C-alpha cells in the first residue's frame, strides 16, 4: 500500500514539475522587462529561492499534507533588498488563525496548540518583546508566512488544505488488512498435512485414546537422557519432528483399516481478485489511472499519464494553480519590498509548465471531425460556404464573411499569376535576346506563344531570333504584324509587384570573356 501511494505521489509531482523549453519549471509573464528580470533572478538563481531544484519537494509535501507553510526571510536592517530566502515550516505544528470573514490574523507555530490568549494582548506586529516571550507559541505576521493549500471546502479542513491521500485512507486500510489476511492464510494453509488412520481393534475408548497418544509420542517425541536427577527425572522427552522424506511404519492386522493419507495444501493461493478490487479502489480515490501500472499494454507506459487520462491532467492543473498562487504571492511581496509601484506589475502572471498537450490534441481531434463533416457536405452541394462556416465550423458571421472574401481574393491572385506566367508579353517584356548566340531558356524561334495568335494581324510570324538581333523591332501599325503592348505604369508595377529590369541590359558573368579584357 505504501509503495502504491509513493508511486502515485511521485507521478503527480513529476507531471507538476516538468521543465519548459528554457529549462525552468515555470514561466513569468510581465510586460515590464525590469520586473521580469527581477523575478527570474529571485525564483531561479541558486543563491535565492532556486525553485528549479526545490519545486519537487514543495509540490510533493503539498500533495501529502495538503498544506505548505513558508516563512519569507529578509534583512531587517535593509528590507529594500526584498526576500532573501524561503524557510519551510512543518505543517503539523502550524496554525492559521482567521476571522469568520476569512481575514488572516496571524500564524502560530506550537506543538501544544494555538495560543488564543496572546491575541487578546494585541496584534503581533505591535507586540513588545516581553509579550512575545509570554506566548506559548511562535507568532508570525500574516505577511511573513505564505500558505499554499489544496482545496477550499469550508465544511472539511478550512482554513487548511486537504491532502490527496485523504480520500484514499479508507481503501488503503482495507487493502492493508486484505494483504495481511492473505499472508496469514498462505502461512497457515499452504503446507500439506497428513491424516493417520490407526486400527485400535477391540480396545475400549479410553484405551484407544491412550494407544493413539502413545503412537503420537513414538513418532513425534524422542526420549533423551538429561543427566540430572535419578530415576524418571533423568529422562526427558524432546520434540522430534519427522523429516519431510521420512517414511512411516505402522503394524497392522489382517483386514485392518490403519492407513496414512496426505491432505493437500491450499489450492486457491492464486485467487487475489479481492485484493485487486481494493487496489483499484485505492487508485480511483487517488485519481490515478489504474491501467498505467498493469503490464497488459507495453506501449502504455511510454505515454505520459496526463495524455492517457484527461481527469488526471485536470487534477495536475488544479495542483499547479495552487502552487502558482503561492509563488505569485511571494513575488508580489518581494516587489513591494523592493519598491516597485503596484501598477507596474498588474499584469504579472506565473504559469507552470502544462502536464501535456492533451487540450490541444482534443481540440485538434474535434476540429478534424468538423472539417470532415464540412468537406462531405460541400461535395454534396447541400449547403453554401457561409452556412458551413457558421453552423458547423462555429465561426461568427463576421469571421465567415471575412474568410469567404479572402478566399475569393486568393483565387483571383492565383489566376492572375497563372495567366502572367503563360503570357509574359502582358508585362511589357519582349522575347529575351542572347548576346552569346545561344538559345535562352524558354525562348523559341517560332515567336510568341500560340495563346497570342489572336493578337497577330494577318497571322504572320515574327522573324527568327537572329534577324531580330540585327534589325531592332519596329513598331507595327497598319502595315501588319503584332501590336506593341504598352509599358506598365508605376501603379501597375506596385500593384502586381512587377519591379523587373530589362533583360537585354543584364549580362551574366559567365558570358563575359575576362581573358580579352586584359
C-alpha positions as CSV (number, residue, x, y, z in Angstrom):
1,X,0.0,0.0,0.0
2,X,2.8,2.4,0.9
3,X,4.6,1.7,-2.4
4,X,1.4,2.4,-4.4
5,X,0.9,5.7,-2.5
6,X,4.5,6.8,-3.1
7,X,4.4,5.8,-6.8
8,X,1.1,7.8,-7.3
9,X,2.5,10.8,-5.4
10,X,5.8,10.8,-7.3
11,X,3.9,10.6,-10.6
12,X,1.7,13.6,-9.7
13,X,4.8,15.6,-8.7
14,X,6.6,14.6,-11.8
15,X,3.8,16.0,-14.0
16,X,3.6,19.2,-11.9
17,X,7.4,20.0,-12.1
18,X,8.2,19.5,-15.7
19,X,10.6,21.9,-17.3
20,X,9.8,24.1,-20.3
21,X,12.0,24.9,-23.3
22,X,14.0,27.3,-21.2
23,X,14.9,24.7,-18.6
24,X,12.6,26.3,-15.9
25,X,9.6,24.7,-14.1
26,X,7.5,27.8,-14.7
27,X,7.3,30.9,-16.8
28,X,6.9,34.5,-15.7
29,X,4.7,36.8,-17.8
30,X,5.0,40.5,-17.4
31,X,5.3,43.4,-19.9
32,X,7.8,45.2,-17.8
33,X,11.2,43.7,-18.6
34,X,12.7,45.0,-15.4
35,X,10.1,43.3,-13.2
36,X,10.5,40.1,-15.2
37,X,14.3,40.1,-14.8
38,X,14.0,40.8,-11.1
39,X,11.6,37.9,-10.5
40,X,13.6,35.5,-12.7
41,X,16.6,36.2,-10.6
42,X,14.6,35.7,-7.4
43,X,13.0,32.4,-8.5
44,X,15.7,30.6,-10.4
45,X,19.0,31.9,-9.1
46,X,20.9,29.2,-7.0
47,X,21.6,31.7,-4.2
48,X,17.9,32.8,-4.0
49,X,14.8,30.6,-4.0
50,X,16.2,28.2,-6.6
51,X,12.7,26.8,-7.5
52,X,14.1,24.7,-10.3
53,X,15.6,22.4,-7.6
54,X,13.2,22.9,-4.7
55,X,9.9,22.8,-6.5
56,X,9.9,19.0,-6.4
57,X,9.9,18.8,-2.6
58,X,7.5,21.7,-2.3
59,X,4.9,20.0,-4.6
60,X,5.4,16.6,-3.0
61,X,4.8,17.8,0.5
62,X,1.9,19.8,-0.6
63,X,0.3,16.7,-2.1
64,X,1.0,14.6,1.0
65,X,0.0,17.1,3.7
66,X,-2.3,19.4,1.7
67,X,-0.6,22.4,3.2
68,X,2.7,24.2,2.7
69,X,3.9,27.0,5.1
70,X,6.9,29.0,4.1
71,X,8.5,31.8,6.0
72,X,9.9,34.7,4.0
73,X,13.2,35.8,5.4
74,X,14.5,39.3,4.7
75,X,17.2,41.6,6.2
76,X,15.6,43.7,9.0
77,X,18.2,46.3,8.7
78,X,17.7,46.7,4.9
79,X,14.3,45.5,3.9
80,X,14.6,47.0,0.5
81,X,16.7,44.1,-0.6
82,X,13.5,42.1,-0.7
83,X,13.1,38.4,0.0
84,X,16.4,36.7,0.5
85,X,15.4,33.2,1.5
86,X,12.3,31.0,2.0
87,X,12.3,28.7,5.0
88,X,9.9,25.7,5.1
89,X,7.8,25.3,8.3
90,X,6.4,21.9,9.5
91,X,2.7,21.8,8.6
92,X,1.8,19.6,11.6
93,X,2.7,22.3,14.1
94,X,1.5,25.3,12.2
95,X,-1.8,27.0,12.9
96,X,-3.6,29.6,10.8
97,X,-5.9,32.0,12.7
98,X,-8.5,33.6,10.6
99,X,-11.7,35.5,11.3
100,X,-15.2,34.5,10.3
101,X,-14.9,36.6,7.2
102,X,-11.7,34.9,6.1
103,X,-9.2,37.6,7.1
104,X,-5.9,36.1,8.3
105,X,-5.0,37.4,11.8
106,X,-1.7,35.7,12.2
107,X,0.2,32.4,12.0
108,X,1.4,30.4,15.1
109,X,3.8,27.5,15.5
110,X,3.4,25.3,18.5
111,X,3.3,21.6,19.4
112,X,0.7,22.2,22.2
113,X,-1.8,24.1,20.1
114,X,-2.6,27.7,19.2
115,X,-2.3,30.4,21.9
116,X,-5.6,32.4,21.7
117,X,-4.7,34.3,24.9
118,X,-1.9,36.0,23.0
119,X,-4.5,37.5,20.6
120,X,-6.1,39.5,23.4
121,X,-2.8,41.3,24.2
122,X,-2.7,42.8,20.8
123,X,-1.5,42.2,17.2
124,X,1.8,40.5,16.6
125,X,3.1,43.5,14.7
126,X,2.6,45.8,17.7
127,X,3.5,43.3,20.4
128,X,6.6,44.0,22.5
129,X,9.4,41.6,23.1
130,X,8.1,40.8,26.6
131,X,4.6,40.0,25.2
132,X,6.1,37.7,22.6
133,X,8.1,35.9,25.3
134,X,4.9,35.3,27.3
135,X,3.2,33.5,24.5
136,X,3.3,29.7,24.4
137,X,3.6,29.7,20.6
138,X,5.8,31.3,18.0
139,X,3.8,34.1,16.4
140,X,4.2,35.2,12.8
141,X,2.7,38.2,11.0
142,X,0.3,37.5,8.1
143,X,2.8,39.0,5.6
144,X,5.6,36.9,7.0
145,X,4.3,33.5,6.0
146,X,3.0,32.2,2.7
147,X,0.4,29.4,2.9
148,X,-0.1,27.1,0.0
149,X,-3.0,24.7,0.3
150,X,-5.1,22.3,-1.8
151,X,-8.9,22.6,-1.9
152,X,-11.2,25.3,-0.5
153,X,-14.0,23.4,1.2
154,X,-15.2,25.2,4.3
155,X,-17.0,22.1,5.6
156,X,-13.9,19.9,6.0
157,X,-10.5,21.3,6.8
158,X,-11.0,25.0,6.4
159,X,-8.8,27.1,6.7
160,X,-6.3,24.4,5.9
161,X,-5.9,22.3,2.7
162,X,-6.8,18.7,2.1
163,X,-4.2,16.0,1.2
164,X,-4.5,13.9,-1.9
165,X,-4.2,10.9,0.4
166,X,-7.3,11.8,2.4
167,X,-9.9,10.2,0.1
168,X,-7.7,7.1,-0.1
169,X,-7.4,6.4,3.6
170,X,-10.3,4.0,3.8
171,X,-9.4,2.0,0.7
172,X,-5.7,2.0,1.9
173,X,-6.6,0.5,5.3
174,X,-8.9,-2.1,3.7
175,X,-6.2,-3.1,1.2
176,X,-3.6,-3.4,4.0
177,X,-6.0,-5.7,6.0
178,X,-6.6,-7.8,2.9
179,X,-2.9,-8.2,2.3
180,X,-2.4,-9.3,5.9
181,X,-5.2,-11.8,5.7
182,X,-3.8,-13.2,2.5
183,X,-0.4,-13.6,4.2
184,X,-1.8,-15.4,7.2
185,X,-3.8,-17.7,5.1
186,X,-0.8,-18.6,3.0
187,X,1.3,-19.4,6.1
188,X,-1.3,-21.5,7.8
189,X,-3.0,-23.3,4.9
190,X,-0.3,-23.6,2.3
191,X,1.7,-26.7,3.8
192,X,0.5,-30.2,3.3
193,X,-0.9,-32.3,6.2
194,X,-1.1,-36.0,6.9
195,X,-4.1,-38.0,8.3
196,X,-3.2,-41.1,10.4
197,X,-5.9,-43.8,10.4
198,X,-4.9,-46.2,13.3
199,X,-6.7,-49.5,13.8
200,X,-7.4,-49.9,17.5
201,X,-9.1,-53.3,17.2
202,X,-11.5,-54.1,20.1
203,X,-9.9,-51.7,22.6
204,X,-12.3,-49.7,24.7
205,X,-12.5,-45.9,24.1
206,X,-10.1,-44.8,26.9
207,X,-7.5,-47.4,25.9
208,X,-7.9,-46.5,22.3
209,X,-7.1,-42.8,23.0
210,X,-4.1,-43.9,25.1
211,X,-2.9,-46.1,22.3
212,X,-3.2,-43.2,19.8
213,X,-1.3,-40.9,22.2
214,X,1.4,-43.5,22.5
215,X,1.7,-43.7,18.8
216,X,2.0,-39.9,18.6
217,X,4.7,-39.8,21.1
218,X,6.5,-42.5,19.3
219,X,6.6,-40.6,16.1
220,X,6.9,-37.0,17.4
221,X,8.9,-37.2,20.7
222,X,12.2,-38.6,21.5
223,X,13.5,-39.6,24.9
224,X,16.9,-38.2,25.8
225,X,18.8,-38.6,29.0
226,X,19.3,-35.2,30.7
227,X,21.9,-36.3,33.2
228,X,20.1,-34.5,36.0
229,X,18.4,-36.4,38.8
230,X,17.7,-40.1,39.1
231,X,15.0,-42.4,38.0
232,X,12.3,-41.0,35.8
233,X,13.7,-37.4,36.2
234,X,16.8,-38.4,34.3
235,X,14.8,-38.9,31.0
236,X,13.4,-36.0,29.0
237,X,11.1,-36.1,26.1
238,X,12.0,-33.6,23.4
239,X,10.1,-32.7,20.3
240,X,11.3,-34.7,17.3
241,X,9.5,-33.7,14.2
242,X,9.7,-36.3,11.4
243,X,11.6,-35.3,8.3
244,X,9.8,-34.5,5.1
245,X,11.2,-37.5,3.4
246,X,10.8,-39.9,6.3
247,X,8.6,-43.0,5.9
248,X,6.0,-44.2,8.4
249,X,5.9,-47.8,9.6
250,X,2.8,-48.9,11.4
251,X,2.0,-52.6,12.2
252,X,-1.5,-53.7,11.2
253,X,-3.5,-56.9,11.4
254,X,-5.2,-58.6,8.5
255,X,-8.2,-56.6,7.3
256,X,-7.2,-53.6,9.5
257,X,-8.1,-50.0,8.5
258,X,-4.9,-48.3,9.6
259,X,-3.6,-46.1,6.8
260,X,-2.0,-42.7,6.2
261,X,-3.3,-40.1,3.8
262,X,-1.9,-36.7,2.7
263,X,-4.2,-33.7,2.8
264,X,-3.3,-31.2,0.0
265,X,-2.4,-27.6,0.9
266,X,-4.4,-24.5,0.0
267,X,-5.3,-24.6,-3.7
268,X,-6.6,-21.1,-4.2
269,X,-3.5,-19.1,-3.4
270,X,-3.5,-17.5,-6.9
271,X,-7.0,-16.0,-6.4
272,X,-6.3,-12.4,-5.5
273,X,-9.3,-10.7,-7.1
274,X,-10.4,-9.3,-3.7
275,X,-7.0,-7.6,-3.2
276,X,-7.1,-6.3,-6.8
277,X,-10.6,-4.9,-6.1
278,X,-9.3,-2.8,-3.1
279,X,-6.2,-1.8,-5.1
280,X,-8.4,-0.4,-7.9
281,X,-10.5,1.5,-5.3
282,X,-7.2,3.0,-4.0
283,X,-6.3,4.2,-7.5
284,X,-9.7,5.6,-8.0
285,X,-9.5,7.6,-4.8
286,X,-6.1,8.9,-5.8
287,X,-7.4,9.9,-9.3
288,X,-4.7,7.7,-10.8
289,X,-5.2,5.7,-14.0
290,X,-5.1,2.0,-12.9
291,X,-4.2,0.8,-16.3
292,X,-0.8,2.5,-16.1
293,X,0.6,0.0,-13.6
294,X,-0.6,-3.1,-15.4
295,X,1.6,-4.7,-17.9
296,X,-1.2,-5.5,-20.4
297,X,-0.1,-2.8,-22.9
298,X,3.7,-2.4,-23.1
299,X,3.3,0.9,-25.0
300,X,1.1,2.5,-22.4
301,X,4.0,3.2,-20.1
302,X,5.7,5.2,-22.8
303,X,2.9,7.7,-22.8
304,X,2.5,10.3,-20.1
305,X,-0.3,9.8,-17.6
306,X,-1.8,13.2,-18.5
307,X,-2.1,12.1,-22.1
308,X,-3.8,8.9,-21.2
309,X,-6.4,10.3,-18.7
310,X,-7.9,13.8,-19.0
311,X,-9.1,13.6,-15.5
312,X,-5.6,13.1,-14.2
313,X,-4.4,16.1,-16.3
314,X,-7.1,18.3,-14.8
315,X,-6.1,17.3,-11.3
316,X,-2.5,18.2,-12.1
317,X,-3.6,21.6,-13.4
318,X,-5.6,22.3,-10.2
319,X,-2.5,21.5,-8.1
320,X,-0.4,23.8,-10.3
321,X,-2.9,26.6,-9.8
322,X,-2.4,26.4,-6.0
323,X,1.4,26.5,-6.4
324,X,1.1,29.4,-8.9
325,X,-1.0,31.4,-6.4
326,X,1.6,30.8,-3.6
327,X,4.6,31.8,-5.8
328,X,2.7,34.8,-7.1
329,X,2.2,35.9,-3.5
330,X,5.9,35.6,-2.9
331,X,6.8,37.6,-6.0
332,X,4.3,40.4,-5.1
333,X,5.7,40.8,-1.6
334,X,9.2,40.8,-3.0
335,X,8.4,43.6,-5.5
336,X,6.6,45.5,-2.8
337,X,9.6,45.4,-0.5
338,X,11.9,46.4,-3.5
339,X,9.8,49.5,-4.0
340,X,8.2,48.7,-7.4
341,X,4.8,50.5,-7.8
342,X,1.8,48.2,-7.9
343,X,0.7,49.5,-11.3
344,X,3.9,48.2,-12.9
345,X,3.2,44.5,-12.2
346,X,-0.6,44.4,-12.5
347,X,-0.3,42.0,-15.4
348,X,2.1,39.7,-13.6
349,X,1.3,36.1,-14.1
350,X,3.0,32.8,-13.1
351,X,2.5,29.9,-15.4
352,X,3.9,26.4,-14.6
353,X,4.7,24.0,-17.4
354,X,1.5,22.2,-18.5
355,X,1.5,18.5,-17.9
356,X,1.0,17.7,-21.6
357,X,-0.7,18.9,-24.8
358,X,-3.9,16.9,-24.1
359,X,-6.1,20.0,-24.6
360,X,-4.5,20.8,-28.0
361,X,-4.9,17.2,-29.0
362,X,-8.5,17.0,-28.0
363,X,-9.3,20.3,-29.8
364,X,-7.4,19.2,-32.9
365,X,-9.5,16.0,-32.9
366,X,-12.7,18.0,-32.7
367,X,-11.7,20.4,-35.4
368,X,-10.6,17.5,-37.6
369,X,-14.1,15.9,-37.3
370,X,-15.8,19.2,-38.1
371,X,-13.6,19.6,-41.2
372,X,-14.6,16.1,-42.4
373,X,-18.3,16.8,-42.0
374,X,-17.9,20.2,-43.8
375,X,-16.0,18.5,-46.7
376,X,-18.7,15.9,-47.1
377,X,-21.5,18.5,-47.1
378,X,-19.6,20.7,-49.5
379,X,-19.0,17.9,-52.0
380,X,-22.7,17.1,-51.9
381,X,-23.7,20.7,-52.7
382,X,-26.3,20.8,-50.0
383,X,-25.2,24.0,-48.2
384,X,-23.2,27.1,-49.1
385,X,-19.8,28.1,-47.7
386,X,-21.4,30.7,-45.4
387,X,-23.7,28.2,-43.7
388,X,-21.0,25.6,-43.4
389,X,-18.6,28.0,-41.7
390,X,-21.2,29.4,-39.3
391,X,-23.2,26.2,-38.4
392,X,-20.5,23.5,-38.4
393,X,-17.2,25.3,-38.0
394,X,-18.7,27.5,-35.3
395,X,-17.4,30.8,-36.8
396,X,-19.2,34.1,-36.3
397,X,-20.9,35.7,-39.2
398,X,-18.3,38.4,-39.5
399,X,-15.5,35.8,-39.5
400,X,-17.3,33.7,-42.1
401,X,-17.7,36.7,-44.4
402,X,-14.1,37.6,-44.0
403,X,-12.9,34.1,-44.7
404,X,-15.0,33.9,-47.9
405,X,-13.8,37.3,-49.2
406,X,-10.2,36.3,-48.6
407,X,-10.7,33.0,-50.4
408,X,-12.0,34.9,-53.4
409,X,-9.1,37.3,-53.4
410,X,-6.7,34.4,-53.2
411,X,-8.3,32.6,-56.1
412,X,-8.1,35.8,-58.2
413,X,-4.4,36.2,-57.4
414,X,-3.7,32.6,-58.4
415,X,-5.5,33.1,-61.7
416,X,-3.5,36.3,-62.4
417,X,-0.2,34.7,-61.7
418,X,-1.2,31.7,-63.9
419,X,-2.1,34.0,-66.9
420,X,1.0,36.1,-66.5
421,X,3.2,33.0,-66.4
422,X,1.7,31.8,-69.6
423,X,1.9,35.2,-71.4
424,X,4.9,37.2,-70.3
425,X,4.2,39.8,-73.0
426,X,1.4,41.2,-70.8
427,X,4.1,42.6,-68.5
428,X,5.7,44.5,-71.4
429,X,8.7,42.3,-71.5
430,X,9.7,41.1,-75.1
431,X,11.4,37.9,-76.1
432,X,14.8,37.9,-74.5
433,X,17.8,38.1,-76.7
434,X,21.1,36.3,-76.4
435,X,24.4,38.1,-76.8
436,X,26.4,34.9,-76.8
437,X,24.4,33.4,-79.7
438,X,22.9,30.6,-77.6
439,X,19.2,29.9,-77.2
440,X,17.8,31.2,-74.0
441,X,15.7,29.1,-71.7
442,X,12.0,29.4,-72.6
443,X,12.7,31.3,-75.9
444,X,11.5,29.7,-79.1
445,X,12.4,30.6,-82.7
446,X,8.7,30.5,-83.7
447,X,7.9,33.8,-81.9
448,X,5.2,34.4,-79.3
449,X,3.2,31.6,-77.7
450,X,0.2,30.2,-79.6
451,X,-2.0,31.9,-77.0
452,X,-1.2,35.2,-78.6
453,X,-2.0,34.3,-82.2
454,X,-5.3,36.2,-82.0
455,X,-3.3,39.4,-81.4
456,X,-1.3,39.0,-84.6
457,X,-2.6,40.8,-87.7
458,X,-2.6,38.6,-90.8
459,X,-1.2,35.6,-88.8
460,X,2.4,36.5,-89.8
461,X,5.1,35.1,-87.6
462,X,7.9,37.4,-86.4
463,X,11.3,37.0,-87.9
464,X,13.7,34.4,-86.5
465,X,15.9,35.2,-83.4
466,X,19.0,36.1,-85.4
467,X,17.2,38.6,-87.6
468,X,15.8,40.3,-84.6
469,X,19.3,40.8,-83.2
470,X,20.5,42.5,-86.5
471,X,17.4,44.8,-87.0
472,X,15.7,46.2,-84.0
473,X,12.0,45.7,-83.8
474,X,10.0,48.4,-85.4
475,X,6.6,49.5,-84.1
476,X,3.9,47.8,-86.1
477,X,1.0,49.7,-87.1
478,X,-1.4,49.4,-90.0
479,X,1.2,47.7,-92.2
480,X,0.6,44.4,-90.3
481,X,2.2,42.4,-87.6
482,X,1.7,42.3,-83.8
483,X,0.9,45.5,-82.0
484,X,3.3,46.5,-79.2
485,X,1.9,46.3,-75.7
486,X,2.1,49.5,-73.7
487,X,4.6,49.6,-70.8
488,X,3.2,49.1,-67.3
489,X,2.6,52.2,-65.3
490,X,4.1,52.8,-61.8
491,X,0.8,52.0,-60.2
492,X,0.6,48.7,-62.0
493,X,4.2,47.8,-61.1
494,X,3.4,48.4,-57.4
495,X,0.0,46.7,-57.6
496,X,1.3,43.5,-59.3
497,X,4.8,43.6,-57.9
498,X,6.4,43.9,-61.4
499,X,9.6,45.6,-60.5
500,X,11.6,43.8,-63.2
501,X,14.6,45.2,-65.2
502,X,15.2,45.0,-68.9
503,X,16.6,41.5,-69.6
504,X,18.6,42.7,-72.5
505,X,20.7,45.1,-70.4
506,X,21.8,42.4,-67.9
507,X,24.7,40.2,-68.8
508,X,25.7,37.1,-66.7
509,X,29.2,37.0,-65.5
510,X,29.6,33.6,-67.3
511,X,29.0,35.2,-70.7
512,X,32.0,37.7,-70.4
513,X,35.4,36.6,-71.6
514,X,37.7,38.1,-69.0
515,X,40.8,37.0,-70.9
516,X,40.1,39.6,-73.6
517,X,39.7,42.4,-71.1
518,X,43.3,42.4,-70.1
